[in-house]
Amino acid sequence: MNKPSAMDRMVDVLGRFANKVNSYRYIMVIKNAFAALIPVIITGAFATLFSAMIFDDVNGLAQIDALSFLVTLKPIAVSVNYVTLSFLTIYAVFLIGIELAKLNGISSFFPGIVAVMSYLSVNPTTFEVINEDVSVIAENVLAKQYTDTKGLFLGMFVAIASIELYSWLGRQDRLKIKMPDTVPANVSNSFSALIPTVLTVTSVALCGFLIKAITGMYAYDIIYNIVQKPLESVIQGLPGILLLVFVAQIFWVIGIHGNQMIKPIREPLLLASIAVNTEAFNAGKEVPNIITMPFWDMYMSIGGSGVTIGLLISILLVSKRDDLKEITKLSLAPGIFNINEPVIFGMPIMLNPILAIPFIITPLITGTIGYIATYFGFAAKAVVMIPWPTPPIISAYLATAGDIGAVITQLICIAVSILIYLPFVKVANKQQLAA
C-alpha cells in the first residue's frame, strides 16, 4: 500500500478544515447569499469595463476621433454600475435575511425586508456636504458608503442578528395575532408577523440609537475607525506595502471591499510618489520611488486583487469542476482588465478556506518579486500613471515608459501566481469528489 504523499496529506487537512468551516450556519448563509448575487456582480463588472475602456474619452476607445460618439453612451454604463455594485450591501442584507430565515424554518421573502429595514435603521439619514467652504445638511438621504461594499461587514452582522431575533419572536405563540379561519392565508400570515417585525426593527434601531448616544458615533463609523485608523501608521517601503496589501486581502476574504477600506491611506501616498517620479523622469533626473500606485497595479493586483489571473489560468489547466470552469469563463474578460468581483464572490474566494490562502499570500510574493527586480534595476520604476483597468503586460510597458524588464517581471509574477494557485485548485477538485 502506497504511503500518502505530502500533497495528499495537505489536501486531507485542508479538506477537513474547509468542510468544518463550511458547515457553520452563518458561513453557509453568507455564501449562499453571495452566490445568488453573481448576476448582479457580473453585470456591474461589465459596466465598469465598458465605462473605463470603451466609453471613456480619456483612456478608452472614445478618445479616438472616429469613435468619439461613444462618450455619449457612458451614462448608461455609469447607471448600471451604480444600481449594481453601489447597492451591493442592500442586496446582500436582503438575501442573507432570506437564507437565514430558511434555516430557521421560515419560507418567505419577508425576512429579507426585515433585515433591510433593520440595517437601514442603524444608519443616519442626514449627510453633511461641504461645497465651497459652505456646509449644507442634506436630510432624508442615505450616503453611498452605507449601501456599497464598504457597508458589507455591518450589513451582514445586522442581517444575521435581526433575523435570529425575528425568528425567535415568531416562535412565541403569545406574540402572534391569530385571525379567523375565513381570513385568507396571506393576510393571516402578515398579521402573525406584525408584532415580531415591530419588535425586531425597533430593537435594532434602539441599539443603533444607544451606540450613537453613548459613543457619539454611528455603528458604521465605529467599525470604520477601528479598521481604518490603525492603518495610518503604514509607511512606504516593502514592509509597509506588504502589510497594506495583507490587510486588504483579509478584508476581501471576510466580504469587505479591501481596496476601499485602505483607499484613504494608500492613494494619497502612492499617487504622490508617482507624481514625483513623473516630474523627475520629465526633467531627466533619477526616478526616486519604487512603491507607487502603478507598482501596486502591476505586481500585486494582476487580474485584480489577489493576482487572480493566476487562479483563472490554474482552473483552465487542472480544474475538474464544472462550476469553477463556468465561473472562470465568465470572469476571464473582466479579469483581463483587472476586474475580479465575479471571481471573489462567485467562486467564491470570500469565506472559502481553500482559495483564501493563495488569495492572501500571492500578492505578497509577487509584490516582493516586483520590488526586488526594481530595486536591483532589472525593472524600471513606474513613471506614468496608468488607469487601473489596463491589461497586464500593456500596463507594465506603459507605466515604465516602455521598459522590457518590467514586462518580463510581470510575466514572472503571473507564472509564480499560477504555481501558487495550482495545488489549491487540485484541493478544490478533491473536495468536490469527497462531497
Summary of the structure (lengths in Angstrom):
residues: 435
radius of gyration: 24.3
end to end distance: 24.6
largest distance: 87.3
contacts: 1468
relative contact order: 0.10
helix: 71%
strand: 3%
